[in-house]
Amino acid sequence: MYGVVIKSRRLVRTSSVQRIPLIDYVGRALLASVFVALLWLQWRFPLRCQHFNALHRLVRNFVLSIPGFAIVRLAMLPIPLAVAMWAQDRHIGLLNWVALPGWVACIATFLLMDYAYWWWHWANHMVPLFWRFHNVHHTDLDLDVSTAARFHFGEMIFSVGFLSLAVMLFGIAPIMLVVFFITFEAATLFHHSNWRLPIKLERILNLTIVTPRMHGIHHSIVQRETNSNWGTIFCWWDKIHRSLRRDIPQAEITIGVAAFRDEKELTVGNLLVLPFKEQRSWKLPSGEVPQRQPRPADELQP
């Protein structure tokens, strides 16, 4: 596995360093602190009522996430980092072809990568093969910061390929990839949390970034609402593609996937094999299709 060290303002490959210092020394501690802070904030200031045992969900989500965490540590960063170094050495990719000041390259990295992830999230919903795995994330019957860890290891494997391709095409510098990845993960924790921010503050934040109320709509059992709000860091992409929804008050949202409403069915074992089983149509167990008429509301609803 490649490690990354900074030396003479160059990123150098080394087989002797078996870690990624920025992730090991800064990223892990930062993301763990963000998780703990959001865990406390959503307990102290809950946004949506929770309908299932929080401790059981926390344990289930983290046990399920263990293979995914291993893939992130062993492949999802090391492989794209190796690709980034290879592309940089050979002057391959958009940002390696265009001479930009450092701060402009930083902004370009965040915009290009976040927009690429918008399309990747879209594909995870719209491509049947990818949805089989992403469906595991959406079957959580409540939504909080622990849901940000609830990803099937198969989805993480696909993500390695996507991230490597994006890094090569855009010519992302290795150090910028690590900085973006830490920010991306922090944003994922934030918008999955069940933290009730003051609505005026969240409306201001939601002019730029994805917030808990906005992403809560994405986890609705109404399929039209699930197929919206695909952004991770910035909300602009959904506005550009007319997939932005802000019209649903959180108290009216039922979290989850229509076909999976029994918590006893959503064990770790069942979730791990779910992508390999016959997929269910988007209907409630009663056969009803959840629907809601859209409202002409441009402002984020309470």
C-alpha positions as CSV (number, residue, x, y, z in Angstrom):
1,M,0.0,0.0,0.0
2,Y,1.3,3.5,-0.8
3,G,1.8,6.1,1.8
4,V,2.1,9.8,1.1
5,V,4.8,12.1,2.6
6,I,5.5,15.8,1.8
7,K,9.2,16.4,0.9
8,S,10.6,19.4,-0.9
9,R,7.1,20.4,-1.9
10,R,6.7,17.1,-3.8
11,L,4.5,14.1,-3.1
12,V,6.7,11.1,-3.0
13,R,5.7,7.4,-3.2
14,T,7.3,5.2,-0.5
15,S,6.8,1.6,0.3
16,S,8.4,2.1,3.8
17,V,5.7,4.4,5.0
18,Q,2.6,2.3,5.5
19,R,0.1,5.1,6.2
20,I,-1.3,8.3,4.8
21,P,-0.2,10.9,7.4
22,L,-2.9,13.5,6.7
23,I,-5.6,10.9,7.2
24,D,-3.9,9.1,10.0
25,Y,-2.9,12.1,12.1
26,V,-5.6,14.7,11.2
27,G,-8.4,13.1,9.2
28,R,-9.2,10.3,11.6
29,A,-9.3,12.5,14.7
30,L,-11.2,15.2,12.9
31,L,-13.9,12.9,11.5
32,A,-14.2,11.1,14.9
33,S,-14.7,14.4,16.6
34,V,-17.3,15.5,14.1
35,F,-19.2,12.2,14.5
36,V,-19.2,12.5,18.3
37,A,-20.2,16.1,18.2
38,L,-23.1,15.4,15.8
39,L,-24.2,12.4,17.9
40,W,-24.5,14.7,20.9
41,L,-26.1,17.5,19.0
42,Q,-28.8,15.3,17.4
43,W,-29.6,13.8,20.8
44,R,-29.8,17.3,22.4
45,F,-31.6,19.0,19.4
46,P,-33.4,16.3,17.4
47,L,-34.8,17.2,14.0
48,R,-37.1,14.3,13.3
49,C,-38.8,11.9,15.8
50,Q,-37.0,8.6,15.9
51,H,-39.2,5.6,15.7
52,F,-36.7,2.7,16.4
53,N,-34.2,2.0,19.1
54,A,-31.3,4.3,18.6
55,L,-28.7,2.0,20.2
56,H,-29.8,-1.0,18.2
57,R,-29.5,1.0,15.0
58,L,-26.1,2.4,15.9
59,V,-24.7,-1.0,16.6
60,R,-26.3,-2.5,13.4
61,N,-25.1,0.4,11.2
62,F,-21.5,0.1,12.5
63,V,-21.2,-3.6,12.3
64,L,-22.5,-3.4,8.7
65,S,-20.0,-0.7,8.0
66,I,-16.9,-2.6,9.1
67,P,-16.1,-4.2,5.7
68,G,-16.7,-0.8,4.1
69,F,-14.3,0.9,6.5
70,A,-11.7,-1.7,5.7
71,I,-12.1,-1.1,2.0
72,V,-11.8,2.7,2.5
73,R,-8.6,2.3,4.4
74,L,-7.0,-0.4,2.3
75,A,-8.2,0.6,-1.2
76,M,-10.5,3.6,-1.6
77,L,-7.8,6.1,-0.7
78,P,-4.5,4.3,-1.5
79,I,-5.6,3.2,-5.0
80,P,-6.8,6.7,-6.1
81,L,-3.8,8.3,-4.5
82,A,-1.5,6.0,-6.5
83,V,-3.5,6.9,-9.6
84,A,-3.2,10.6,-8.7
85,M,0.6,10.2,-8.4
86,W,0.8,8.3,-11.7
87,A,-1.2,11.0,-13.5
88,Q,0.8,13.8,-12.0
89,D,4.1,12.1,-13.0
90,R,2.8,11.7,-16.6
91,H,1.1,15.1,-16.8
92,I,-2.3,13.5,-17.4
93,G,-5.7,15.1,-16.5
94,L,-7.4,18.5,-16.8
95,L,-5.7,20.2,-13.9
96,N,-2.3,18.9,-14.9
97,W,-2.8,20.4,-18.3
98,V,-3.8,23.9,-17.1
99,A,-1.5,26.0,-15.1
100,L,-3.5,27.5,-12.3
101,P,-2.6,29.3,-9.1
102,G,-2.7,27.1,-6.0
103,W,-5.9,28.6,-4.6
104,V,-7.7,28.3,-8.0
105,A,-6.6,24.7,-8.3
106,C,-8.0,24.0,-4.8
107,I,-11.4,25.5,-5.7
108,A,-11.4,23.7,-9.0
109,T,-10.7,20.4,-7.3
110,F,-13.6,20.8,-4.9
111,L,-16.1,21.9,-7.7
112,L,-15.0,19.2,-10.1
113,M,-15.0,16.3,-7.6
114,D,-18.2,17.3,-5.9
115,Y,-20.0,17.6,-9.2
116,A,-18.6,14.2,-10.2
117,Y,-20.0,12.8,-7.0
118,W,-23.4,14.3,-7.8
119,W,-23.4,12.1,-11.0
120,W,-22.1,9.1,-9.1
121,H,-24.9,9.4,-6.5
122,W,-27.4,9.8,-9.4
123,A,-26.0,6.6,-11.0
124,N,-26.3,4.8,-7.7
125,H,-30.1,5.4,-7.9
126,M,-30.7,5.1,-11.6
127,V,-28.4,2.2,-12.6
128,P,-30.1,-1.1,-11.4
129,L,-26.8,-2.8,-10.6
130,F,-25.6,0.1,-8.4
131,W,-29.0,0.6,-6.8
132,R,-28.9,-3.0,-5.5
133,F,-26.0,-2.0,-3.2
134,H,-27.0,1.6,-2.5
135,N,-30.4,0.4,-1.5
136,V,-28.8,-1.0,1.7
137,H,-28.0,2.6,2.8
138,H,-31.6,3.8,2.2
139,T,-33.3,0.9,4.0
140,D,-32.4,2.5,7.4
141,L,-35.8,3.3,9.0
142,D,-34.6,6.3,10.8
143,L,-32.0,8.8,9.6
144,D,-29.1,10.1,11.7
145,V,-25.3,10.4,11.7
146,S,-24.9,6.7,12.0
147,T,-26.6,6.3,8.6
148,A,-23.6,8.0,7.1
149,A,-21.7,4.7,7.9
150,R,-24.4,2.4,6.6
151,F,-22.9,1.5,3.2
152,H,-22.6,-2.0,1.7
153,F,-19.0,-3.0,1.0
154,G,-20.0,-3.7,-2.6
155,E,-20.9,-0.1,-3.1
156,M,-17.5,0.9,-1.7
157,I,-15.7,-1.4,-4.2
158,F,-17.6,0.3,-7.1
159,S,-16.6,3.7,-5.6
160,V,-12.9,2.9,-5.8
161,G,-13.2,2.5,-9.5
162,F,-15.3,5.7,-9.9
163,L,-12.9,7.8,-7.7
164,S,-9.8,6.5,-9.5
165,L,-11.3,7.4,-12.9
166,A,-12.4,10.9,-11.7
167,V,-8.9,11.6,-10.2
168,M,-7.2,10.6,-13.5
169,L,-9.6,12.6,-15.7
170,F,-9.4,15.7,-13.6
171,G,-5.7,15.4,-12.8
172,I,-6.3,15.9,-9.0
173,A,-3.2,16.5,-7.0
174,P,-2.6,13.8,-4.4
175,I,-2.7,16.2,-1.4
176,M,-5.8,17.8,-2.7
177,L,-7.5,14.4,-3.0
178,V,-6.9,13.8,0.7
179,V,-8.1,17.2,1.7
180,F,-11.2,16.8,-0.5
181,F,-11.9,13.3,0.9
182,I,-11.8,14.5,4.5
183,T,-14.1,17.4,3.7
184,F,-16.4,15.1,1.8
185,E,-16.7,12.7,4.7
186,A,-17.4,15.5,7.2
187,A,-20.1,16.8,4.9
188,T,-21.7,13.3,4.7
189,L,-21.8,13.1,8.5
190,F,-23.3,16.5,8.8
191,H,-26.2,16.2,6.3
192,H,-27.1,12.7,7.5
193,S,-27.4,13.9,11.1
194,N,-30.7,14.4,12.9
195,W,-29.5,17.8,14.2
196,R,-32.2,20.5,14.3
197,L,-30.4,23.7,13.3
198,P,-32.4,26.9,13.7
199,I,-34.5,27.1,10.5
200,K,-33.2,30.6,9.6
201,L,-29.6,29.5,9.9
202,E,-30.2,26.3,7.9
203,R,-31.9,28.2,5.1
204,I,-28.8,30.4,4.8
205,L,-26.5,27.4,4.9
206,N,-28.7,25.7,2.3
207,L,-28.0,28.4,-0.2
208,T,-24.6,26.8,-0.6
209,I,-24.3,23.4,1.1
210,V,-26.4,20.3,1.6
211,T,-28.0,20.4,5.1
212,P,-29.9,17.8,7.3
213,R,-33.3,19.0,6.3
214,M,-32.5,18.9,2.6
215,H,-31.0,15.4,2.8
216,G,-33.8,14.2,4.9
217,I,-36.1,14.6,1.9
218,H,-33.7,12.4,-0.1
219,H,-34.4,9.6,2.4
220,S,-38.2,9.7,2.1
221,I,-40.2,6.7,1.1
222,V,-41.8,8.7,-1.6
223,Q,-39.7,7.7,-4.6
224,R,-39.9,11.1,-6.4
225,E,-38.4,12.7,-3.2
226,T,-35.7,10.0,-2.9
227,N,-34.8,10.7,-6.5
228,S,-33.8,14.3,-5.7
229,N,-31.2,16.2,-3.6
230,W,-28.3,14.1,-4.8
231,G,-25.6,16.6,-3.7
232,T,-23.0,15.9,-1.1
233,I,-21.2,19.2,-0.3
234,F,-22.8,21.8,-2.5
235,C,-26.5,22.1,-3.3
236,W,-25.9,24.0,-6.6
237,W,-25.8,20.9,-8.7
238,D,-29.4,19.9,-7.8
239,K,-30.5,23.4,-8.6
240,I,-28.8,23.3,-12.0
241,H,-30.4,19.9,-12.8
242,R,-33.8,20.8,-11.3
243,S,-33.6,17.9,-8.8
244,L,-33.6,20.2,-5.8
245,R,-36.5,19.7,-3.4
246,R,-37.1,21.8,-0.3
247,D,-40.9,21.6,-0.1
248,I,-41.4,18.9,2.5
249,P,-41.6,19.6,6.3
250,Q,-39.5,17.1,8.2
251,A,-42.5,16.0,10.4
252,E,-44.2,14.7,7.2
253,I,-41.3,12.6,6.0
254,T,-41.3,8.8,6.5
255,I,-37.7,7.6,6.3
256,G,-36.7,4.5,4.4
257,V,-37.5,2.4,1.3
258,A,-41.2,1.6,0.8
259,A,-40.7,-2.2,0.4
260,F,-38.7,-2.6,3.6
261,R,-40.8,-1.5,6.7
262,D,-40.1,-4.3,9.1
263,E,-37.0,-3.7,11.3
264,K,-36.7,-7.4,12.2
265,E,-36.1,-8.1,8.5
266,L,-33.2,-5.6,8.3
267,T,-30.6,-7.6,10.2
268,V,-26.9,-7.3,9.3
269,G,-26.9,-10.7,7.6
270,N,-29.9,-9.8,5.5
271,L,-28.5,-6.5,4.5
272,L,-25.2,-8.0,3.4
273,V,-27.0,-10.4,1.1
274,L,-29.7,-7.9,0.0
275,P,-27.9,-6.8,-3.2
276,F,-27.7,-10.4,-4.4
277,K,-31.4,-11.2,-4.0
278,E,-34.4,-10.4,-6.2
279,Q,-35.2,-6.7,-5.9
280,R,-38.6,-5.5,-4.8
281,S,-40.7,-2.8,-6.5
282,W,-41.1,0.5,-4.7
283,K,-44.4,-0.4,-2.9
284,L,-45.4,-0.7,0.7
285,P,-46.0,-4.3,2.0
286,S,-49.7,-3.4,1.5
287,G,-49.1,-2.9,-2.2
288,E,-49.7,0.9,-1.9
289,V,-47.2,3.2,-3.7
290,P,-46.4,6.2,-1.4
291,Q,-47.2,9.5,-3.1
292,R,-47.3,13.2,-2.2
293,Q,-48.2,16.1,-4.4
294,P,-45.3,18.5,-4.9
295,R,-45.7,22.0,-3.4
296,P,-44.5,25.2,-4.9
297,A,-42.1,26.0,-2.0
298,D,-38.6,27.3,-2.8
299,E,-37.6,27.8,0.8
300,L,-36.4,25.0,2.9
301,Q,-39.3,23.9,5.1
302,P,-39.1,23.4,8.9
